Amino acid sequence: MTAAPVFTFDPYDYATQEDPYPAYTWLRANAPLYENAEQNFWALSRHADVVAAFRSEGTFSNKMGVTLDESAWGPNASAAMSFLAMDPPDQTRLRKLVSQGFTPRRVKELEPRIREITRSYVEPMIEAGSADFIADFAGRLPMDVISEMLGVAPSDRQELRRLADLLVHREDGARDVPPEGVEAFFAVHAYYTELLADRRKNPRDDLTSALLVAEIDGDRLTEQEIIAFLLLMIVAGNETTTKLLGNALYWAHRFPAQLDSVLADPAGESSGSRVGRWVEETLRYDGSTQLLARYLLEDVSLHGVVAPAGSQLVLLIGSANRDEDVFPHADEFDLDRDTSQMCSFGGGRHYCLGANLARLEANVALDELVRRVRGIDVHAERAARVHSVNVRGFASLPVTLHAR
């Protein structure tokens, strides 16, 4: 009798990245605290366990970083990931200081400009009738928004986006940051160092200038702390929103009744409500961030299994958001479902600082789109995915747009 093949969950595998959800289903049912001994990491896949880990104090530490990539994992991870790779009190201090500049008011005041930028990209796409939704729109809007917040010149944005793509992309078989990604990191670091030097001499009404003067009881951000935050913004504030927009369009097309319900009343209250639901269900159903790593400060004992202190453990956000115990018929894309328990933006002390900005951008972008089109065809056979351990989405998404 032939033994059944051993199940292996490998987040670096291209086949897994194309569709990780069958693997998540298996993990939740058979190994909710899973060990990959070969790659030396553990994984939590059930909603209750992932949410509890996000909200816990201690045990699940961020101090080594949040990625499985070996070269980005360690005590110096905060140099690239800012407070995302810290524990209290360092994380608390830095987040409070950054929040002095990255305020809800600053985000809210961006809405008119986000609409203006959106229209500048949407209208040419509709006039042309076809486009690459990522290259022509979803990859450009978030970079423009973040760049305007930070004070990045329009002439520099295309190159920064190219570098940001290199930071997250992994070739098939690569299990660490590739040389191109390392070079991109240092290039972005150098760019922000120059930007910061300029703002010290010539302050402007932008986030970079605001971070330079942020202060709490005499405590201020160091230059390296500001640069690390700006580095985090180019991925967390750019790549993830690009992927969110692409995923929204892709899945709405795969579930045409849902898309039709959004397009049915583009100028009315129901449309605005449906666009918001579209964004939230996309965040749950196929979110940009699929997993985040933690370092175990203590043993974790769950479901009859013990992950020892000192281990690397990943929280499978994508799996938690498809947990049938929390989201009935979780594999259906349904704009009418209750998404309030999704954990796409994390939770607890590390709840995503940019969640409001991501939601604002996505809602404005999709609202402006549906007001101008009566139909959208996504050519999935010509689409290409980004291959990344943490980030899920499309590098290219060809579409045909039917104007109203």
N, C-alpha and C positions, 0 to 999 in steps of 0.2 A: 504494500500500500504506500503510495507516494504522499509524503508530508505536504500539507498546505504551505504555499509560499508565505514567508514572513512579511508582514506589512511594514513598509518603511515610509515615514513622512519626511520628505526632503524639500524644504522651501526653496532651495536653489535649483531644483529640477525644472526644466522648461515646461514639461508636461504638467507638473503641479501648478506652475504659475499660470498656464493657460486656463486651468479650471481646478482650483484647490478645493472646491466645495464637496465633492465626493469623499476626499480624504478627511475633511473636517467631520463629515457625518460619521465616518468610521471611527474616528478618534473619540467623538462624544459618546458613542455607543460602547466602544470596546476598551479604550485606554484614555480616559479623561485626564489622567496625569501620565503623560507619555514620555518615554526616554528614547532618544536616539543616541545610543552608546557610541556609534562610530563618529558622529559629528559632535558629540559631547554637549548636548543640550537637552532640556526637558521642555514640555509644552502643556499648557492648560487650554482646554477647548470649550468647556461648558460655560454658559453665560454666568451662572451664579459664582463660579470659581474665578472667572476673569474679572468680574465686577468687584468681588471681595478683595482680590489682589490689588486692583487699582486704588481702592479706598483704604487699604490697610496702612498702618503706621509702622515702619520697620519691616523686617523680614524681606520684602520685595524691594530691593534697593535699585536706585538709578545711577549710583555713583560710578559704574563701569561703562555706562552708555545704554543705548536702546536697540542696537543692531547686532546681528549674529556675525557680521564681518569681523574677522580676527584683528585686523590692524586698526579698527575703529573701536575696539573693546578694550577698556583698561582705565586706570586711574586718571588719565589725561583726556578722557573723552569729552569733557566739557569745553575743551578748546575749540571744538567744532560744533558741539550741540548745546552750548550754553547751559541754562538751568535745567534743561531736559535731562542732562546727565549729572545731576546733583541730588543730594538729600538735604533735608533741613539740618542745620540752620542756614547753610550756604544757599540752598535753593530758595528758601523763603526770602532771604535778603535780596538776592538778585532779581527774583520775580517782582518783588515790590518796587525795586528801583526801575526796572524796565517798564512796569505799569505806569510810572509817572509820565512817560512819553507816549506809550501805546495805550491811550485812553479810549473808553467807549465813545466819548465825544468826537475824538479824532476819526474813529472808524465811521460813525454815523454821518459826519460831514462829508465823507467821500461819496455818498450815494449819487448826487448829481453828476459828479465827474465820472463815476463808473458807468452811468447811463450814457454819457456822452461818448466815452471810449467804446462801449458796446455797440452803439449805433454806427460808429465809424468803421467797424468790422462787419457787422451784420448786413448793412445795406449793400455793400459791394458783393457779398456772397450771394444774396438773393437776386441781385441784378444779373450776376453770372449764371445763376441757376444750379451751379454745382460747386463743390469746394472740398478741401480736406479740412474737416471741422477742427482738427487739432492744430495743424500748421497755420490755418487762416484765421482762427478765432480763439479756441480754448487754450492754446499755448501762448497766445499773445496778451489776452486781457489780464490774467493774473499777474504776469510779469510787469505790465504797464502800471497796474494798481500798486503793487509793491514798490516798483521803482519810483513812482511819484511820491509815495509815502516816505521813502528813504532819501529821495533827492538824486536818484540816478538819472543821468542825462539820456534822452531818447536815443542818441547815437550809440550808446553802450548796451542797450537792452537786449538786442539780438545775440550779442556775444555772451552776455551773462546767462541768458537762457540756454545757449548751447553748452556752456560750462555746467550749469545746473543739471542738464540731462546726463552729462558724463558722470556726475556725482552719484546718480542712482542706478544707471544702467549696468547690467552684468551680462557678459557673453556666456553662452552655454558652456557649462563646466566650471566657470569661474566661481570661487567660493570666498573671495575677498575683494577688497577695493582694487580695481585694476590700475596699471600705471597711468592710464589716461585719466582715471578718476583722481588719483593723487595729484597729477599735474593740474587738473581743474581746481582742486581745493586750494593749492598754493596761488593759482592765478586769481581766484576770487578773493582770497585773503589779501593779496597785494592790492587788488583794486579797492577793497574797502579800507585798507590802511591809508591809501591816498585820498579817498573820499573824506575820511575822518580828519586828516591833516588839513584839508581844504576848509572843512566846516569849523575847525578851531579858529581859522583866520577869518572866514567869511560865513558867519552863522546865517541860516535861512529858516523859513517856516516849514521845516521837514522833521521827520522822526529822528534822523541822525543828529541834527542839531539839538533836538529836545533831549536825547539821551546824554549828550555831553554836559548838560546843565541839570539833569535829574539829581535830586538830593533828598535824603531823609536823615534828619538830625546830624547833618554834617558829613554823612556817608555818601560817596559818589562812585559811579562806575569807573573802572579802569579802562584804558584803551583796549586791552585784550578782551575784557568782558563785553564791551560794545561790539567789537569785531565778531566775536563768537555769536552774539545775538543776531547780527546782520547775516552771518553765514547760515544760521538756523532759518531765518526768514526766507532765504532764497529757495530752500527746499520745502519747509513747512508752509510757507505762505504763497508759494508759486506752484511747485510740482503737484501738490496734493489737490489744489483747486482745479488745475488743468485736468487732472484725471477724473475728478468728480463730475465735471461738465461732460466729458466724453462718455463716462459710464452712464450718466443720466440719459443721454440721447440714444446710446446703444440699447439699453434695456427697455426704454419706452417704445422703441421700434420693434423689439422682440415681443412685446406685449401690446399690440396695436390698440386694443380697447382702452388701455390706460392713456396712451398718447392722444387718441381721439377725444377723450374726455377733457384733456387740457386744451386742445385746439378748438373745442366746440364753442367756447364763449370767450374769445381773446380780450375783449374790452370790459367784461363784466366782473363783478365781485367773485363769481365762482372761479374765473380763470386765475385770479390772483391767489385764491385759496388753493387751487389745484397745483399751481406752480410750486407753492411752498410745500405741499404734500409730495410733489415729485422730487424735490430736493431731499426731503427727509427720508423718503423710502429708498432713494439711491444711496444715501449715506448708510442705511441699514443693509440693503440688499447686496451691494457690491461697493463697499467703501474704498477710498484711496489707500488708506493705511490698514494693512492686513494683520500686522503683528508688531509687537514691541517687546524688547528683551528686558529682563530684570536679573539682578544678581542676588542670590539667596544668602541673607545674613544668618538665617537659622534653617534647620530642617523643616521641610514642608511635608506633612503627612495627610494624604487625601486618597479616598477610594482604595484603601488598603495598600497604598504604595508610598514610599518615602523618597523624596528628592532631597539630597543632603545639602547642608550649608556649604557655600562656596560654589554652587552650581550656577550655570547660566540657564535661565528659563524664559520661554517666550509666552506671552499672552496673545492668544489667537483671536484678535478682535473680529476678524471676518467670520470665524466659526461661532463665536458668541452671538453674533447678530443673526445667525441662521438657526439658533437653538429652538427646536419645536416646543420645548417646555415653556418658552416665553413668547414666541411668535408663531402661532398656529399657521400651518401651510406656509412655512418660512421660505420655501423655494419658489413661491409665487410672488411676482412683482405687483404689489397691490397698493395703490395710492390711498385707499380708504382705511388701511390698518393703523393701529396704535403703535407708533414708533418711539414712544417716550422712554422705553427702557433700553434703547440701543446704546452702545458704548463706543461709538465711532470716534469721539473726541476724548476718550480716556475717562478719567474720573479722579476724584479726590484732589490732592495737592497739585497733581500734574494735569488737571483738566486743561485742554488746549486753550491757550491764551488767544489764539486767532480764530476761535470757533465762530464768533459773531461776524468777523470779516469774511470768512469762507461762505457762510450762509448768505450774507448780503450780496456778495459777488455772484453766487450761483442763482439766487432768486432774480436779481436784476437781469443777468445775462439771459436766462431762459424766458423771463417775462418779455423782454424786448424781442426775442426770437419768435415766440408764439403769436405775438401781436402782428407779425408781418408775414407769416406763412400759414397756408391751409393744409400743407402736408409735408412730411419729411421722409425721404427714403435713405436708409443707411445701407451701404454696400459692404456688408460684413465680410464677404468673400475676399475683399481687397484690403481689409483692415489689418493693421499690424500692432501687436501689443508691445508695451515697454516691458522689458524683463528685469525685474528688481525683486529683492528679497522682501523689502518693507512696503513698497509702493505698487499699487495695482491700477492699470489703466492702459490707454492706447497711445502709441506713438504716431499713428495715422488712422484716420477714420473718414473715408470718402463718403460724401452725402450728396443727394439731390434735393433741392429746396423748391417747393411750389409756392409761389407768391400768392397772396390773397388778391 
